[in-house]
């Protein structure tokens, strides 16, 4: 399972790296549609039971690994 940390919330979002990026792409499209800018510095990715993805992006901004 891969978790996406956004600000103070922690949300399970995907069971695979590929599905995680697809979900982030959906968030990006929604944000672009409503002319909102996501701040990738407030995101973090943590892998549980798997390697964490090291190349995920939101609105073309890299998301870094979250410390456990």
MOPAC internal coordinates of N, CA, C and O (Angstrom, degrees):
PM7 1SCF
backbone

  N    0.0000 0     0.00 0     0.00 0    0    0    0
  C    1.4436 1     0.00 0     0.00 0    1    0    0
  C    1.5184 1   108.31 1     0.00 0    2    1    0
  O    1.2310 1   120.80 1   -38.80 1    3    2    1
  N    1.2998 1   116.07 1   141.20 1    3    2    1
  C    1.4523 1   121.98 1   178.24 1    5    3    2
  C    1.5215 1   107.94 1  -114.95 1    6    5    3
  O    1.2310 1   120.82 1   -47.79 1    7    6    5
  N    1.3208 1   116.04 1   132.21 1    7    6    5
  C    1.4579 1   121.21 1   178.71 1    9    7    6
  C    1.5111 1   109.73 1  -105.63 1   10    9    7
  O    1.2310 1   120.94 1   -35.52 1   11   10    9
  N    1.2958 1   115.81 1   144.48 1   11   10    9
  C    1.4529 1   121.91 1   174.31 1   13   11   10
  C    1.5146 1   106.94 1  -113.65 1   14   13   11
  O    1.2310 1   120.45 1   -60.83 1   15   14   13
  N    1.3212 1   116.74 1   119.17 1   15   14   13
  C    1.4591 1   120.84 1   178.36 1   17   15   14
  C    1.5151 1   108.61 1   -95.40 1   18   17   15
  O    1.2310 1   120.66 1   -55.28 1   19   18   17
  N    1.3195 1   116.34 1   124.72 1   19   18   17
  C    1.4515 1   122.24 1   178.41 1   21   19   18
  C    1.5213 1   107.16 1  -123.41 1   22   21   19
  O    1.2310 1   120.71 1   -66.49 1   23   22   21
  N    1.3220 1   116.24 1   113.51 1   23   22   21
  C    1.4676 1   122.36 1  -178.67 1   25   23   22
  C    1.5220 1   108.79 1    52.53 1   26   25   23
  O    1.2310 1   119.53 1    63.58 1   27   26   25
  N    1.3180 1   118.51 1  -116.42 1   27   26   25
  C    1.4617 1   120.80 1  -176.68 1   29   27   26
  C    1.5219 1   112.60 1   -98.20 1   30   29   27
  O    1.2310 1   119.65 1  -178.75 1   31   30   29
  N    1.3095 1   118.28 1     1.25 1   31   30   29
  C    1.4557 1   121.64 1  -178.74 1   33   31   30
  C    1.5232 1   110.29 1  -100.95 1   34   33   31
  O    1.2310 1   121.08 1   -25.44 1   35   34   33
  N    1.3100 1   115.54 1   154.56 1   35   34   33
  C    1.4562 1   121.29 1   176.96 1   37   35   34
  C    1.5190 1   106.96 1  -131.54 1   38   37   35
  O    1.2310 1   120.20 1   -60.60 1   39   38   37
  N    1.3090 1   117.23 1   119.40 1   39   38   37
  C    1.4591 1   121.30 1  -173.11 1   41   39   38
  C    1.5128 1   111.60 1  -126.33 1   42   41   39
  O    1.2310 1   119.84 1   -55.21 1   43   42   41
  N    1.3541 1   117.91 1   124.79 1   43   42   41
  C    1.4617 1   118.26 1   170.92 1   45   43   42
  C    1.5211 1   107.69 1   -67.41 1   46   45   43
  O    1.2310 1   120.85 1   -51.56 1   47   46   45
  N    1.3013 1   115.97 1   128.44 1   47   46   45
  C    1.4579 1   118.41 1  -173.52 1   49   47   46
  C    1.5215 1   113.14 1  -125.97 1   50   49   47
  O    1.2310 1   119.46 1   160.93 1   51   50   49
  N    1.3365 1   118.64 1   -19.07 1   51   50   49
  C    1.4543 1   118.43 1  -173.38 1   53   51   50
  C    1.5211 1   112.03 1  -162.24 1   54   53   51
  O    1.2310 1   121.62 1   -25.45 1   55   54   53
  N    1.3260 1   114.50 1   154.55 1   55   54   53
  C    1.4589 1   121.20 1   173.69 1   57   55   54
  C    1.5187 1   111.99 1  -103.17 1   58   57   55
  O    1.2310 1   120.21 1   178.14 1   59   58   57
  N    1.3383 1   117.20 1    -1.86 1   59   58   57
  C    1.4640 1   120.07 1   178.69 1   61   59   58
  C    1.5271 1   109.83 1  -147.60 1   62   61   59
  O    1.2310 1   120.99 1   -21.88 1   63   62   61
  N    1.3127 1   115.71 1   158.12 1   63   62   61
  C    1.4667 1   121.46 1   178.99 1   65   63   62
  C    1.5232 1   110.98 1   -61.81 1   66   65   63
  O    1.2310 1   121.30 1   140.91 1   67   66   65
  N    1.3150 1   115.12 1   -39.09 1   67   66   65
  C    1.4671 1   119.91 1  -178.16 1   69   67   66
  C    1.5197 1   111.10 1   -66.43 1   70   69   67
  O    1.2310 1   120.56 1   135.23 1   71   70   69
  N    1.3483 1   116.54 1   -44.77 1   71   70   69
  C    1.4638 1   120.03 1   178.99 1   73   71   70
  C    1.5250 1   111.19 1   -65.53 1   74   73   71
  O    1.2310 1   120.43 1   145.67 1   75   74   73
  N    1.3368 1   116.79 1   -34.33 1   75   74   73
  C    1.4564 1   120.33 1   176.72 1   77   75   74
  C    1.5208 1   110.31 1   -60.13 1   78   77   75
  O    1.2310 1   119.87 1   131.56 1   79   78   77
  N    1.3402 1   117.85 1   -48.44 1   79   78   77
  C    1.4570 1   120.37 1  -179.27 1   81   79   78
  C    1.5241 1   111.04 1   -64.52 1   82   81   79
  O    1.2310 1   120.02 1   143.06 1   83   82   81
  N    1.3354 1   117.56 1   -36.94 1   83   82   81
  C    1.4697 1   119.95 1   176.93 1   85   83   82
  C    1.5273 1   110.25 1   -61.17 1   86   85   83
  O    1.2310 1   120.44 1   137.85 1   87   86   85
  N    1.3328 1   116.76 1   -42.15 1   87   86   85
  C    1.4694 1   120.53 1   178.67 1   89   87   86
  C    1.5214 1   110.90 1   -64.97 1   90   89   87
  O    1.2310 1   120.46 1   138.68 1   91   90   89
  N    1.3330 1   116.72 1   -41.32 1   91   90   89
  C    1.4600 1   120.17 1   177.87 1   93   91   90
  C    1.5245 1   110.85 1   -64.74 1   94   93   91
  O    1.2310 1   120.18 1   144.82 1   95   94   93
  N    1.3211 1   117.26 1   -35.18 1   95   94   93
  C    1.4665 1   121.05 1   177.24 1   97   95   94
  C    1.5298 1   110.72 1   -65.05 1   98   97   95
  O    1.2310 1   120.41 1   141.30 1   99   98   97
  N    1.3298 1   116.82 1   -38.70 1   99   98   97
  C    1.4735 1   120.84 1   177.48 1  101   99   98
  C    1.5284 1   109.91 1   -63.85 1  102  101   99
  O    1.2310 1   120.59 1   136.41 1  103  102  101
  N    1.3426 1   116.48 1   -43.59 1  103  102  101
  C    1.4649 1   120.29 1   177.11 1  105  103  102
  C    1.5332 1   109.91 1   -61.32 1  106  105  103
  O    1.2310 1   120.38 1   138.95 1  107  106  105
  N    1.3197 1   116.87 1   -41.05 1  107  106  105
  C    1.4702 1   121.12 1   179.39 1  109  107  106
  C    1.5210 1   111.56 1   -62.10 1  110  109  107
  O    1.2310 1   120.28 1   134.80 1  111  110  109
  N    1.3243 1   117.08 1   -45.20 1  111  110  109
  C    1.4694 1   120.96 1   179.98 1  113  111  110
  C    1.5245 1   110.17 1   -63.11 1  114  113  111
  O    1.2310 1   120.60 1   135.67 1  115  114  113
  N    1.3382 1   116.46 1   -44.33 1  115  114  113
  C    1.4635 1   120.60 1   179.08 1  117  115  114
  C    1.5291 1   109.66 1   -60.71 1  118  117  115
  O    1.2310 1   120.28 1   133.79 1  119  118  117
  N    1.3262 1   117.06 1   -46.21 1  119  118  117
  C    1.4661 1   121.51 1  -179.40 1  121  119  118
  C    1.5252 1   111.53 1   -63.16 1  122  121  119
  O    1.2310 1   120.64 1   138.10 1  123  122  121
  N    1.3288 1   116.39 1   -41.90 1  123  122  121
  C    1.4670 1   120.40 1   177.90 1  125  123  122
  C    1.5234 1   110.95 1   -63.53 1  126  125  123
  O    1.2310 1   120.65 1   138.08 1  127  126  125
  N    1.3264 1   116.35 1   -41.92 1  127  126  125
  C    1.4654 1   121.34 1  -179.68 1  129  127  126
  C    1.5270 1   111.11 1   -59.46 1  130  129  127
  O    1.2310 1   120.50 1   139.00 1  131  130  129
  N    1.3169 1   116.65 1   -41.00 1  131  130  129
  C    1.4635 1   121.80 1  -178.22 1  133  131  130
  C    1.5358 1   112.13 1   -95.71 1  134  133  131
  O    1.2310 1   121.13 1  -166.28 1  135  134  133
  N    1.3443 1   115.44 1    13.72 1  135  134  133
  C    1.4579 1   122.65 1   176.89 1  137  135  134
  C    1.5270 1   112.56 1    52.78 1  138  137  135
  O    1.2310 1   121.82 1  -134.85 1  139  138  137
  N    1.3275 1   114.12 1    45.15 1  139  138  137
  C    1.4647 1   121.29 1   176.92 1  141  139  138
  C    1.5228 1   108.84 1  -110.04 1  142  141  139
  O    1.2310 1   120.20 1   -37.68 1  143  142  141
  N    1.2984 1   117.23 1   142.32 1  143  142  141
  C    1.4509 1   121.76 1   178.48 1  145  143  142
  C    1.5242 1   108.95 1  -105.67 1  146  145  143
  O    1.2310 1   120.94 1   -55.62 1  147  146  145
  N    1.3212 1   115.81 1   124.38 1  147  146  145
  C    1.4628 1   121.37 1   175.55 1  149  147  146
  C    1.5262 1   108.60 1   -82.43 1  150  149  147
  O    1.2310 1   120.52 1   -33.84 1  151  150  149
  N    1.3020 1   116.62 1   146.16 1  151  150  149
  C    1.4568 1   122.25 1   177.63 1  153  151  150
  C    1.5271 1   107.86 1  -106.37 1  154  153  151
  O    1.2310 1   120.42 1   -78.73 1  155  154  153
  N    1.3151 1   116.81 1   101.27 1  155  154  153
  C    1.4695 1   121.18 1  -176.03 1  157  155  154
  C    1.5257 1   112.08 1   -61.13 1  158  157  155
  O    1.2310 1   119.97 1   158.84 1  159  158  157
  N    1.3352 1   117.67 1   -21.16 1  159  158  157
  C    1.4608 1   120.47 1   177.99 1  161  159  158
  C    1.5194 1   112.05 1   -66.33 1  162  161  159
  O    1.2310 1   120.34 1   161.73 1  163  162  161
  N    1.3334 1   116.96 1   -18.27 1  163  162  161
  C    1.4547 1   121.14 1   178.96 1  165  163  162
  C    1.5283 1   112.14 1   -94.77 1  166  165  163
  O    1.2310 1   120.49 1  -177.08 1  167  166  165
  N    1.3229 1   116.66 1     2.92 1  167  166  165
  C    1.4521 1   122.12 1   177.98 1  169  167  166
  C    1.5219 1   109.05 1  -105.94 1  170  169  167
  O    1.2310 1   120.51 1   -26.52 1  171  170  169
  N    1.3054 1   116.64 1   153.48 1  171  170  169
  C    1.4549 1   121.86 1   172.71 1  173  171  170
  C    1.5170 1   108.35 1  -152.90 1  174  173  171
  O    1.2310 1   120.32 1   -31.92 1  175  174  173
  N    1.3032 1   117.00 1   148.08 1  175  174  173
  C    1.4613 1   121.43 1  -179.10 1  177  175  174
  C    1.5141 1   109.10 1  -117.14 1  178  177  175
  O    1.2310 1   121.40 1   -47.42 1  179  178  177
  N    1.3236 1   114.92 1   132.58 1  179  178  177
  C    1.4541 1   121.10 1   179.25 1  181  179  178
  C    1.5227 1   108.46 1  -131.30 1  182  181  179
  O    1.2310 1   120.54 1   -55.97 1  183  182  181
  N    1.3187 1   116.57 1   124.03 1  183  182  181
  C    1.4545 1   121.00 1   177.54 1  185  183  182
  C    1.5223 1   110.24 1   -92.03 1  186  185  183
  O    1.2310 1   120.65 1   -46.04 1  187  186  185
  N    1.3022 1   116.37 1   133.96 1  187  186  185
  C    1.4633 1   121.74 1   175.95 1  189  187  186
  C    1.5197 1   106.74 1  -116.39 1  190  189  187
  O    1.2310 1   121.10 1   -63.84 1  191  190  189
  N    1.3226 1   115.50 1   116.16 1  191  190  189
  C    1.4610 1   119.93 1  -179.25 1  193  191  190
  C    1.5159 1   113.28 1    75.66 1  194  193  191
  O    1.2310 1   120.29 1  -165.89 1  195  194  193
  N    1.3127 1   117.06 1    14.11 1  195  194  193
  C    1.4636 1   121.52 1  -179.77 1  197  195  194
  C    1.5245 1   108.92 1  -156.54 1  198  197  195
  O    1.2310 1   120.42 1   -15.69 1  199  198  197
  N    1.2953 1   116.81 1   164.31 1  199  198  197
  C    1.4594 1   120.03 1   173.37 1  201  199  198
  C    1.5216 1   108.84 1   -70.32 1  202  201  199
  O    1.2310 1   120.72 1   -39.30 1  203  202  201
  N    1.3035 1   116.24 1   140.70 1  203  202  201
  C    1.4606 1   119.07 1   178.54 1  205  203  202
  C    1.5191 1   109.51 1   -77.79 1  206  205  203
  O    1.2310 1   120.43 1   -35.77 1  207  206  205
  N    1.3169 1   116.78 1   144.23 1  207  206  205
  C    1.4600 1   119.40 1   177.61 1  209  207  206
  C    1.5204 1   109.74 1   -71.24 1  210  209  207
  O    1.2310 1   120.49 1   -40.35 1  211  210  209
  N    1.3125 1   116.68 1   139.65 1  211  210  209
  C    1.4608 1   119.71 1  -177.85 1  213  211  210
  C    1.5218 1   112.60 1  -112.99 1  214  213  211
  O    1.2310 1   120.34 1  -167.87 1  215  214  213
  N    1.3137 1   116.96 1    12.13 1  215  214  213
  C    1.4573 1   118.38 1  -178.99 1  217  215  214
  C    1.5284 1   112.41 1  -137.60 1  218  217  215
  O    1.2310 1   120.45 1  -152.80 1  219  218  217
  N    1.3310 1   116.75 1    27.20 1  219  218  217
  C    1.4603 1   119.94 1   178.81 1  221  219  218
  C    1.5212 1   109.95 1   -78.57 1  222  221  219
  O    1.2310 1   121.37 1   -32.92 1  223  222  221
  N    1.3273 1   114.98 1   147.08 1  223  222  221
  C    1.4606 1   120.45 1  -178.84 1  225  223  222
  C    1.5193 1   110.56 1  -136.46 1  226  225  223
  O    1.2310 1   121.44 1   -23.37 1  227  226  225
  N    1.3193 1   114.84 1   156.63 1  227  226  225
  C    1.4605 1   122.10 1   169.40 1  229  227  226
  C    1.5201 1   106.76 1  -135.27 1  230  229  227
  O    1.2310 1   120.38 1   -52.95 1  231  230  229
  N    1.3156 1   116.88 1   127.05 1  231  230  229
  C    1.4626 1   123.00 1  -175.00 1  233  231  230
  C    1.5312 1   110.58 1    48.07 1  234  233  231
  O    1.2310 1   120.74 1  -134.91 1  235  234  233
  N    1.3111 1   116.19 1    45.09 1  235  234  233
  C    1.4739 1   124.61 1   177.73 1  237  235  234
  C    1.5292 1   113.91 1    65.07 1  238  237  235
  O    1.2310 1   119.93 1  -164.10 1  239  238  237
  N    1.3241 1   117.75 1    15.90 1  239  238  237
  C    1.4633 1   122.34 1   176.35 1  241  239  238
  C    1.5255 1   108.60 1  -106.69 1  242  241  239
  O    1.2310 1   120.37 1   -44.25 1  243  242  241
  N    1.3129 1   116.90 1   135.75 1  243  242  241
  C    1.4658 1   121.05 1   179.62 1  245  243  242
  C    1.5351 1   110.03 1   -70.24 1  246  245  243
  O    1.2310 1   121.18 1   -39.29 1  247  246  245
  N    1.3321 1   115.35 1   140.71 1  247  246  245
  C    1.4740 1   122.14 1   175.10 1  249  247  246
  C    1.5209 1   106.85 1  -105.74 1  250  249  247
  O    1.2310 1   120.76 1   -49.73 1  251  250  249
  N    1.3123 1   116.15 1   130.27 1  251  250  249
  C    1.4589 1   120.78 1  -176.19 1  253  251  250
  C    1.5342 1   111.31 1   -91.76 1  254  253  251
  O    1.2310 1   121.63 1   -15.20 1  255  254  253
  N    1.3130 1   114.49 1   164.80 1  255  254  253
  C    1.4545 1   121.99 1   178.01 1  257  255  254
  C    1.5274 1   109.10 1   -69.52 1  258  257  255
  O    1.2310 1   120.94 1   -43.13 1  259  258  257
  N    1.3120 1   115.80 1   136.87 1  259  258  257
  C    1.4655 1   121.44 1   176.40 1  261  259  258
  C    1.5255 1   109.29 1   -89.98 1  262  261  259
  O    1.2310 1   120.49 1   -43.84 1  263  262  261
  N    1.3096 1   116.66 1   136.16 1  263  262  261
  C    1.4555 1   120.09 1   175.71 1  265  263  262
  C    1.5123 1   109.28 1   -72.93 1  266  265  263
  O    1.2310 1   121.30 1   -35.59 1  267  266  265
  N    1.3269 1   115.11 1   144.41 1  267  266  265
  C    1.4682 1   118.83 1  -179.71 1  269  267  266
  C    1.5036 1   111.40 1   -80.92 1  270  269  267
  O    1.2310 1   120.10 1   180.00 1  271  270  269

